[in-house]
Amino acid sequence: MSNYEWKFSTIGGKNRVNISSGEDIRHLGELDQKLWTVLSSPVVGLEFDAKTLKMLDYDNDGRIHVNEVVKAAEWLTSVLNDPDMLLKKEDTLPFSAFNTDNPDGARLLASAKQILKNLGLEKDSISVADADDSVAIFAKTALNGDGIITEQSTDDEALKKTIAECVASVGGKTDRSGLQGVDADLLDKFYGALAAYSAWRKAAADGKDEILPFGDDTAAVYDIVQTIKAKVADYFMRCKLAMFHAGSTNALDVSVTRIETISDKDLSTCADEISTYPLARVSDCKMLPIDGRINPVWQATFDKLNKLALEKEFNGASEISEEQWNAFVAKLAPYEAWLGQKAGAEVEALGLDEVNAIIKADRKADLLKLIDDDKALESESLSIDEVAKLLHLYRDFYTFLCNFVSFRDFYDPECKAIFQAGQLYIDERCCELCIKVPDMGPHGTATSLSGMFILYCNCVNKINGDKMIIAAVMTNGDVSDLREGKHGLFYDRAGVEWDATVFKIVENPISIRQAFWTPYRKVARYVETTIEKKAAEKDNKVMADMTTKVDGAAAGSAEKKPPFDIAKFAGIFAAIGLAFAAIGAALASVAKSLSGFVWWQWLVLIAVVLLIISGPSMLLAWLKLRKRNLSPLLNANGWAINAAVKVNITFGATLTEVGKTPVKAEPDPFADKTPWWKKLIYWLIGLGLVFWLCYSQNWIYKWTNENPKWHHEKKVKPQAEQAPAEEATSMLVLTADNFQA
């Protein structure tokens, strides 16, 4: 159990450990793993230096785990004199900061000085930029410990030439200096190809008469025969059919009709069509003319073959039989078999003489020794690489801890967490909490657990066309105009613009204020939908009635209208009168019960009514807002989150900025003008409300009694002595019977 005294702060509704000193980092391995905010994180998809993340991933599995972070912390604090320097997050490390009492620290200091010497720099500190430029560091070094040698690795011109020929033949590998070179594997491949190619060519020389029947022209003859072999076979088969059926010759030969189709064209452009005609004129003689009576497209090929082989083989004959042709082709069979056994093709471009010269020189052992000498410097080179690692972690490690051990950077308004990808501008708002989504699959269930209002957007880079998906969390403002298909603009952390399009919305409460208006919006939406529906039904009914009437009139089938029934309409008027009477009585009863209210009681009444309507929605929103948790989203991206990452109402308001306009603005010149009758209605409603308020508060009665000029000779009885309104009110009820009377 650790005796180190840790300090904690409440961040995001959780007690999280403070990493505020070098000693905290030194004792990181003693911190109970249950108290870490993150147990592992992915290496890719973060707004963090990719090289640093790769350096933290000791086992190269694409993830950074707690034990790897602890290992890095122990190494850093052991090679530095003052671990508190890690909190500065600087990219330059002075030589005085190296702990030379530690063997690793002393070795790293020596390597840092060697780097500056290789770069031709003289200073007492080294920066990330100095250590990252490996090409410049090793540009002037002959050997650098990577097991790859280049032409720069030796002064022997013969070895330089061999290295260059090896790279040209079998490929090369990039040396630390940035040049192409070879290692032991490539060297073995090169010399193996040399030996195989030399032996293959020697086999041809030993069996020259059989393998090369036409001497040095054998290869050219073979290539021509491969080109025309199928065409010759086609010709002989046509001749056999002509002999089989004498009347088929014209059909087997080229027809005049085919020639007529191209006769009006430039025939020099019709070579492809002419090449499909028979090789020569078909007849039943079964002989192939080779003296100039060949299809003009193939004539040049036959002329070349005649010159190389046919004239010598057939003593200047003008035509040959199928048997003679097959015998001629059979002579090339050993050459074809020899070609099939070809080896060492990689070095063929060097030429046989050069291949044999390299084999004879036998400098392979010298090259292998040069590679061994280079490998002997491997530890020194790795030490130089470790300097780059030290500088990267010196600059970035504390930032990583603030996003791994705790989420301090996420909850700090002045910082950005490493998973925050940028800003989304949409619907007069700026969303600061945007996360890259490498795979939408895991987000299917995670989003419902987060309690967040999330916009999933497809983003396209405006410069190079790259694409990505982001999840933008909306924590402030209204949602009435947010919908799938809405466009926005996303800026990544580098300031690059991306066109964003919403393709999925996960709806959850955004704020208490938005929840207050939700019931009214739902009612308004319902009323609007109902009105539209009823209007559409009425329109359809009217159109149907009009169509029916027009059709009926055209058919002469108009029905006789029924006589006016006065009793029916009297009943309707009576019903309307009763309805208005009931409504009036109800309003009178309400007015009587509320007549004694003072102004503040009215305010309380209005507040109670609003609370009854909006209270449940606001309560539900409050319960959900206090549970908003970012952990499910990060887990869906491959993070192993060990503690809740709450986004409460106060903090959430800082993650989405709503655009604000000045209070005073110039009037809209195109605003709709209010008609006079609407203004009159507004005035009447306003006056009615004022009168109702005055009447309900007895202000009229008090005022008239306090002003003598309004007094009558006979004082009005107090309101309490007056007869009830119900008894003073008479109502005329019109029924169907007395209406008829």
C-alpha positions, 0 to 999 in steps of 0.5 A: 500500500502506498504511503504517498499523500495524494491530493484530490479535487472535485472535477465533473462531479467526481473526486479526481486525483491532482497531478500538480507536481513532479513528485506526483508524477514520480509516484504515479505507479503507487496510485490505486488503479481504481482512481484513474479516470482512464484505463486505456485509450486508442493511439489514433484519432486524437488531437495529440502528437502522433509520435508521442502517442506511438512512443507511449505505446510500448507494446505497439498494440495500438492502445496506451494502457495504465502500465505503459503510462506508469513506465513512461513516468518512472523513466522520465523522472529518473533521467531528469534532475527536476521532475517539476520541469515536466509541468512546463510543457516546453519543447527545449530541454537544457543539458543541465536538466539531465540526471547524470548520476543515472546511467541512462541520463548520462548516456542520453546527454552524450547522445544529445550532444552527438546530435548537435555535433552531427547537425553542426550546432553549438548550444547547451540545450536541445529541442524537439525539432533538433532530435526529430530531424533524423535525416539531417542527424545521420546525413553525414555519417557513414554508419548509423546502426540500422543495418543498412549500407548506402554508397555513402557507407564506403570509400571503395568505388567498386563496392559503391558500384555494387551497392548501386547495382543491387538497389537497382536490381532487387530494390533498396531500403531507406537508411536513417540518412534518407538514402536508399541502401541494402541490408544483408537480406537484399544482398543475399537476394542479389547475389543469388539472382546473379548466380541463377542468371549466369547458370541459366545463360550458361545452359543455353551456351552449352546446348547452343545447337539445340536451344538456339537453332537459329543462333542469335536470331532465335529469340526474334524468330520465336517472338514472330512465330508466337505472333502469327501461329494462331493466324497460320493455323486458322489459314490451314483449317480454312484450306481443309474445309475448302477441300472438304466442300468445294462450294465453300471456298467463297464463304471461307475466303474474304468476301467482297461485301466486307471489303466494300464496307471499308472501300470508301474509307482511308484504308491505312486506318483500317488495319484492325479490320483487315487483320481479321481477314484470312492470312492468305487467299483460301484454296483447296491446295493446302499450301501457305504462300510465303513469297508476297501473297499474304494479307497486307497487314501481316506481310511485313511480319512474314517478310521479317520471318522469311529473312531471319529463318524461312528462306534458309529453312526452305531454300527460297520456296514460295510456299510451304505445307502445314507439315513443313510449318509444324516441323519449323515450329517444333525446332523452337520447342527446346528454346521455349522450354529453356525460356520457361526455366529462366532464373535471375531475371532481376539482374538481366538488365545488367547484362551477362558480362556485368553479371559474370564480372560481379560474380568473379570479383566476389566482394559479397563478404566485404559488403557483409562486413560493412553491414556488421560494422554498421550494426555495431553502432545500433545501441548508439543510434537507439540512444539518439532515438531515445533523446527524441523520445525524451524530448517528446515526453518532456513536452507532452507527457503532462498534457497526456496525464491531464487527459488520462489520469484525470480529465482536467483539460476537459473541464478547464475552459482554457484548454481542450481535451485531446478527444475534442476534434474542433468546432461545429457552427450550425443553427446560430451556435458553435459546438465545442464538444465534437468527437471524431467517430471512426466507426458508427457501429458501437455508437448505436447503443452508446448514444442512448446511455449518454443522455446527450443531444447529439448531431452526427455529421458527415464532414468533407474537407473543402481542400482535398476531399477527405471525409470523416464523421463527427459527433457534435454534442449540443448543450445550449439553445433551441432544437426546433430548427435542427433536423437531418440534412441540415448543413453546417461548417466544421473547423478542425483543431488546425483551422481547416474547414469541412462541410458538415451535414447532419445525418442522424440526431439523438434527441435528449433535453438540452436545457430547462428553458427548452423543456419549459416550452416543450409542451406548448410546442407540442400543442402548437404542433398538434394544432397546426397538424390538425388544422392542416389535416382538417383543411385538407379533408375539407378541401377534398370534400368541397372538390368532391361535392363540386365534382358530384354536382357538375356531373349530376347537372351534366346528366340532368339528374339534379335532385329537388331541394327539400323545403325550408324547415323552420322548426329545425333551424329554431332548434339549432338557435335554441341549442346555440343559445343554451351553449352560450348561456352555459359558457356565460354562467361558467365565466360568471362563476369563475369571475365571481370566485376570482373577483377578490384576487389582488394583483400578486395573487393573479401572478401566483395563479399564472405561475401555478398554471404554467407550472402545472403545464410545464412542470413535468417536462422541466422535472424530467429534463432536470433529471436527465441533464444532471445525468449527462455522461460523456463516457459512453461516447468515448467508450464507443470510440475505444476508450476504457473509461474508469469514471463517469465524465458528467456534463451538468447544466452549468458546464454544458452551457460553456460547451455550446455558444449561442450567437447573440445579436444587439438589442437595437437593430434597424427595422426590417423594411420588408416586414409585413404591415399589420392591417387596421382590423387586427390593430382594432382587435388588439386594442379591444382585447387590451381594453377588455383585459384592463376592464376585467382587472379593474372590475375584479379588484373593485377598483371601479367601485372604489374610484366612483365612490371617492369622486363626488361628481360621480355620486348620485343623490341616492348612493349605490348600495355596497357591492356586498348588499347587491343582489347576486348576479345570478338573480339579476340576470334574466335569460331569454331561451328561444325554443322551437315551439314559441318561435313557431307561435 
